[in-house]
């Protein structure tokens, strides 16, 4: 009887050792060595506007300045200790101010393209807000 228990104990211990993780010390294959590059939103916006509106070098420089000013103002507004609705309103005013400054730089053809871009952007915003509201109602 003791021999059977001893054999049973040894077989169970061997079985448990065979299930041991043998990857210890190895480098997982799923890790990536690529580092994500930070994307500058100002540069990205500038490149998009330059492409869509065919901006010349003066317009590009002025637009970059307006985008940078708007970014600084946006960061400042977000740090204010006010309710979120007031922040949203201040951000809208800041954004409209930037749009007006950019619009003043453009010629007639560019202005028409800029208006289309704004309409496209506003349409996406309204769709996103509508979808978010529908999702919230479904979740309740």
Residue frames as qw, qx, qy, qz and C-alpha x, y, z in Angstrom:
[[0.000, 0.886, 0.464, 0.000, 0.00, 0.00, 0.00],
 [0.312, -0.786, 0.107, 0.523, 2.84, 2.38, 0.85],
 [0.418, -0.111, 0.596, 0.676, 4.44, 1.69, -2.53],
 [0.204, 0.642, 0.649, 0.354, 1.22, 2.59, -4.36],
 [0.154, -0.941, -0.236, 0.186, 0.92, 5.86, -2.41],
 [0.427, -0.574, 0.333, 0.614, 4.58, 6.64, -3.08],
 [0.368, 0.183, 0.672, 0.616, 4.18, 5.98, -6.82],
 [0.064, 0.815, 0.551, 0.168, 0.99, 8.05, -6.89],
 [0.282, -0.877, -0.050, 0.386, 2.71, 10.94, -5.05],
 [0.428, -0.358, 0.485, 0.673, 5.73, 10.85, -7.39],
 [0.307, 0.414, 0.684, 0.515, 3.57, 10.75, -10.51],
 [0.034, -0.912, -0.408, -0.004, 1.49, 13.74, -9.31],
 [0.342, -0.780, 0.142, 0.505, 4.59, 15.74, -8.46],
 [0.422, -0.084, 0.604, 0.671, 6.13, 14.97, -11.87],
 [0.200, 0.665, 0.641, 0.326, 2.88, 15.99, -13.54],
 [0.145, -0.942, -0.225, 0.202, 2.83, 19.31, -11.66],
 [0.398, -0.577, 0.353, 0.620, 6.47, 20.07, -12.60],
 [0.410, 0.215, 0.675, 0.575, 5.71, 19.36, -16.25],
 [0.095, 0.836, 0.512, 0.172, 3.08, 22.12, -16.19],
 [0.397, -0.645, -0.054, 0.650, 5.62, 24.70, -15.05],
 [0.383, 0.915, 0.049, -0.117, 6.01, 27.88, -17.13],
 [0.805, -0.068, 0.242, 0.537, 9.15, 27.39, -19.18],
 [0.373, 0.777, 0.184, 0.472, 9.16, 30.95, -20.55],
 [0.472, -0.849, -0.031, 0.237, 10.85, 32.45, -17.51],
 [0.463, -0.541, 0.357, 0.605, 13.71, 34.67, -18.58],
 [0.420, 0.289, 0.622, 0.594, 12.66, 34.77, -22.20],
 [0.105, 0.245, -0.042, -0.963, 11.60, 37.93, -23.98],
 [0.515, 0.502, 0.625, -0.302, 7.92, 37.88, -24.91],
 [0.382, 0.165, 0.613, 0.671, 7.44, 37.94, -28.66],
 [0.085, 0.794, 0.581, 0.157, 4.44, 40.24, -28.51],
 [0.250, -0.795, -0.075, 0.547, 6.36, 43.30, -27.33],
 [0.564, 0.737, 0.187, 0.322, 7.15, 45.85, -29.95],
 [0.581, -0.292, -0.024, 0.759, 10.36, 47.82, -30.09],
 [0.186, 0.551, 0.343, 0.738, 8.75, 50.59, -32.10],
 [0.139, -0.395, -0.436, 0.796, 8.30, 53.85, -30.24],
 [0.197, 0.788, 0.567, 0.135, 5.21, 55.85, -31.00],
 [0.305, 0.168, 0.052, 0.936, 6.02, 59.27, -32.32],
 [0.047, 0.609, 0.491, -0.621, 4.18, 62.20, -30.82],
 [0.270, 0.544, 0.549, 0.574, 1.98, 63.93, -33.35],
 [0.079, -0.240, -0.190, 0.948, 1.81, 67.70, -33.13],
 [0.280, 0.653, 0.694, -0.116, -1.87, 68.65, -33.57],
 [0.112, 0.822, -0.031, -0.557, -0.94, 72.13, -34.76],
 [0.067, -0.433, 0.713, 0.547, 1.35, 70.79, -37.48],
 [0.253, 0.261, 0.921, 0.138, -1.24, 68.19, -38.46],
 [0.241, 0.781, 0.482, -0.315, -3.96, 70.84, -38.76],
 [0.036, 0.750, -0.284, -0.596, -1.66, 73.16, -40.66],
 [0.166, -0.193, 0.849, 0.463, -0.74, 70.45, -43.18],
 [0.263, 0.498, 0.826, -0.004, -4.41, 69.60, -43.67],
 [0.184, 0.856, 0.251, -0.413, -5.43, 73.24, -44.22],
 [0.086, -0.606, 0.518, 0.598, -2.44, 73.83, -46.49],
 [0.214, 0.036, 0.905, 0.366, -3.45, 70.87, -48.64],
 [0.197, 0.617, 0.759, -0.058, -7.17, 71.60, -48.72],
 [0.099, 0.917, 0.239, -0.302, -6.96, 75.38, -49.18],
 [0.693, 0.452, 0.108, 0.551, -3.74, 75.67, -51.21],
 [0.316, -0.924, -0.054, 0.209, -2.23, 78.17, -48.80],
 [0.539, 0.691, -0.261, 0.404, 0.76, 80.25, -49.85],
 [0.600, 0.051, -0.528, 0.599, 3.73, 80.73, -47.51],
 [0.099, -0.296, 0.248, -0.917, 2.38, 83.94, -45.91],
 [0.717, -0.302, -0.180, -0.601, -1.03, 82.38, -45.30],
 [0.831, -0.081, -0.533, 0.136, 0.64, 79.25, -43.93],
 [0.375, 0.150, -0.500, 0.766, 2.77, 81.23, -41.45],
 [0.332, -0.280, 0.145, -0.889, -0.18, 83.33, -40.28],
 [0.817, -0.224, -0.346, -0.402, -2.40, 80.26, -39.95],
 [0.701, -0.003, -0.601, 0.383, 0.27, 78.52, -37.88],
 [0.082, 0.206, -0.407, 0.886, 0.41, 81.53, -35.57],
 [0.585, -0.254, -0.047, -0.769, -3.38, 81.52, -35.16],
 [0.850, -0.130, -0.497, -0.117, -3.41, 77.78, -34.47],
 [0.525, 0.075, -0.588, 0.611, -0.69, 78.16, -31.82],
 [0.176, -0.240, 0.265, -0.917, -2.52, 81.06, -30.17],
 [0.743, -0.223, -0.238, -0.585, -5.73, 79.05, -30.15],
 [0.778, -0.048, -0.603, 0.168, -3.96, 76.05, -28.61],
 [0.272, 0.124, -0.529, 0.794, -2.53, 78.20, -25.80],
 [0.417, -0.214, 0.094, -0.879, -5.90, 79.79, -25.16],
 [0.810, -0.154, -0.453, -0.338, -7.56, 76.36, -25.16],
 [0.630, -0.014, -0.645, 0.433, -5.08, 75.06, -22.58],
 [0.004, 0.157, -0.386, 0.909, -5.68, 78.13, -20.43],
 [0.610, -0.213, -0.137, -0.751, -9.47, 77.76, -20.61],
 [0.811, -0.123, -0.563, -0.098, -9.27, 74.10, -19.64],
 [0.477, 0.015, -0.616, 0.627, -7.28, 74.99, -16.51],
 [0.259, -0.374, 0.099, -0.885, -9.85, 77.55, -15.33],
 [0.025, -0.171, -0.891, 0.420, -11.87, 76.64, -12.25],
 [0.482, 0.151, 0.023, -0.863, -15.32, 77.13, -13.80],
 [0.740, 0.173, 0.585, -0.284, -18.15, 74.79, -14.69],
 [0.498, 0.010, 0.732, 0.465, -17.84, 72.72, -17.85],
 [0.362, 0.760, 0.532, 0.098, -20.64, 74.53, -19.71],
 [0.026, -0.959, 0.086, 0.267, -18.79, 77.84, -19.33],
 [0.435, -0.451, 0.631, 0.458, -15.58, 76.20, -20.55],
 [0.508, 0.371, 0.715, 0.306, -17.39, 74.89, -23.62],
 [0.225, 0.926, 0.301, -0.037, -18.77, 78.34, -24.38],
 [0.200, -0.853, 0.329, 0.353, -15.34, 79.97, -23.98],
 [0.513, -0.175, 0.726, 0.424, -13.79, 77.31, -26.23],
 [0.458, 0.638, 0.593, 0.178, -16.45, 77.94, -28.89],
 [0.072, 0.982, 0.035, -0.171, -15.75, 81.69, -28.80],
 [0.367, -0.643, 0.542, 0.398, -12.01, 81.05, -29.07],
 [0.545, 0.123, 0.751, 0.352, -12.51, 78.67, -31.97],
 [0.359, 0.820, 0.440, 0.066, -14.81, 81.10, -33.80],
 [0.110, -0.924, 0.195, 0.310, -12.24, 83.87, -33.30],
 [0.444, -0.372, 0.687, 0.439, -9.54, 81.68, -34.87],
 [0.503, 0.453, 0.695, 0.244, -11.83, 80.78, -37.78],
 [0.201, 0.951, 0.210, -0.104, -12.52, 84.47, -38.40],
 [0.246, -0.779, 0.424, 0.391, -8.79, 85.27, -38.36],
 [0.481, -0.076, 0.772, 0.409, -8.04, 82.48, -40.84],
 [0.418, 0.683, 0.594, 0.074, -11.02, 83.46, -42.98],
 [0.057, 0.948, -0.015, -0.314, -9.67, 87.02, -43.25],
 [0.334, -0.543, 0.613, 0.467, -6.46, 85.71, -44.84],
 [0.523, 0.177, 0.797, 0.245, -8.14, 83.73, -47.59],
 [0.174, 0.150, -0.425, -0.876, -9.13, 84.70, -51.11],
 [0.680, 0.068, 0.010, -0.730, -12.62, 84.01, -52.47],
 [0.769, 0.171, -0.581, -0.207, -11.91, 80.49, -53.75],
 [0.351, 0.158, -0.797, 0.465, -10.10, 79.49, -50.56],
 [0.335, -0.093, 0.429, -0.834, -12.87, 81.00, -48.43],
 [0.792, 0.046, -0.222, -0.567, -15.48, 78.83, -50.20],
 [0.700, 0.143, -0.692, 0.103, -13.35, 75.72, -49.57],
 [0.103, 0.181, -0.676, 0.707, -12.90, 76.78, -45.93],
 [0.584, -0.078, 0.175, -0.789, -16.66, 77.15, -45.48],
 [0.843, 0.076, -0.440, -0.301, -17.14, 73.64, -46.87],
 [0.494, 0.187, -0.747, 0.404, -14.53, 72.29, -44.45],
 [0.192, -0.146, 0.530, -0.813, -16.30, 73.96, -41.52],
 [0.752, -0.012, -0.071, -0.656, -19.66, 72.57, -42.63],
 [0.767, 0.146, -0.625, -0.020, -18.12, 69.12, -42.94],
 [0.258, 0.181, -0.717, 0.622, -16.60, 69.46, -39.45],
 [0.414, -0.098, 0.344, -0.837, -19.86, 70.72, -37.94],
 [0.810, 0.035, -0.335, -0.481, -21.77, 67.88, -39.56],
 [0.634, 0.119, -0.728, 0.232, -19.43, 65.33, -38.00],
 [0.002, 0.161, -0.606, 0.779, -19.73, 67.00, -34.59],
 [0.622, -0.065, 0.097, -0.774, -23.51, 66.91, -34.74],
 [0.826, 0.074, -0.507, -0.235, -23.50, 63.25, -35.82],
 [0.453, 0.162, -0.745, 0.462, -21.10, 62.32, -33.01],
 [0.238, -0.128, 0.473, -0.838, -23.21, 64.17, -30.42],
 [0.756, -0.006, -0.140, -0.639, -26.37, 62.52, -31.73],
 [0.764, 0.112, -0.635, 0.000, -24.77, 59.05, -31.64],
 [0.228, 0.176, -0.706, 0.647, -23.45, 59.65, -28.11],
 [0.466, -0.104, 0.290, -0.830, -26.89, 60.73, -26.88],
 [0.830, 0.042, -0.343, -0.437, -28.50, 57.66, -28.48],
 [0.611, 0.160, -0.728, 0.267, -25.93, 55.38, -26.83],
 [0.050, -0.170, 0.601, -0.779, -26.56, 57.01, -23.44],
 [0.670, -0.052, 0.066, -0.737, -30.31, 56.50, -23.80],
 [0.826, 0.107, -0.521, -0.187, -29.80, 52.85, -24.79],
 [0.428, 0.198, -0.740, 0.479, -27.53, 52.25, -21.81],
 [0.303, -0.142, 0.477, -0.813, -30.12, 53.63, -19.38]]
